[in-house]
Amino acid sequence: MDIALGFLTFGTLGSVVVFAYMSARLADKQLAETRRGVGGRKSALSSDGIAERLAAQKT
């Protein structure tokens, strides 16, 4: 029983760490693309971001 509990505990913690790392890498990649102007999407809260999304929706 103790082995199974330890496996579940460390398995859960390990998966959280892996998904957090993957999410951080993706966020860094998107931020770098946005700063370079390569094609990252702008926030819908910005005035030019909402205009960009509306224009894309019309086409």
N, C-alpha and C positions, 0 to 999 in steps of 0.2 A: 504494500500500500504506500509506503514512504517513497519508494522508487518512482511509482506512477505519479505521485504528487509532485515530486521534484522535477520529473520530466515535463509535466504539464506547466509548472511554474516557469522553468527556464525556457521551455518552448514558446510560451506566450511572450515572455520578455524578449527573447531573441527575435521573434517575428515582429514585435513592435519596433525594435531597433532597426531591423532591416527595412521595414516600410517607411520609417521616419527618414532614414538615410536616402532611400530612393526618392522620396518626396522632396527632400532638400536639394538633391542633385537636379531634379526636374525644374524646381523653382529657380535655381541658379542659372540653368540653361535658358529658361524663358526670359529671365531678367537680362542676361547677356545679349540675347537676340533683340530684345526691345531697345537696349542702349545702343546697339550697332545699327538699328533700323532695318534689320534683315526681314522682319515680318512677324514679330510678335504682336498679339492682339492687345489693344489698349483697353483700359478699364472702361466699363460702361458708365461709370460715374463722371468721367471727364467729358467735356463738351465735344471734343473732336472724336472721342471714342464712341459715343452714342451715334454720332453722325456716320461714322465708318460702319457701324453695325447695321444701321438703317439702310445705308446705300447697298450693302452686301445682301440684305434681305430682299430688296427690290429687284435684284437681278436674278 
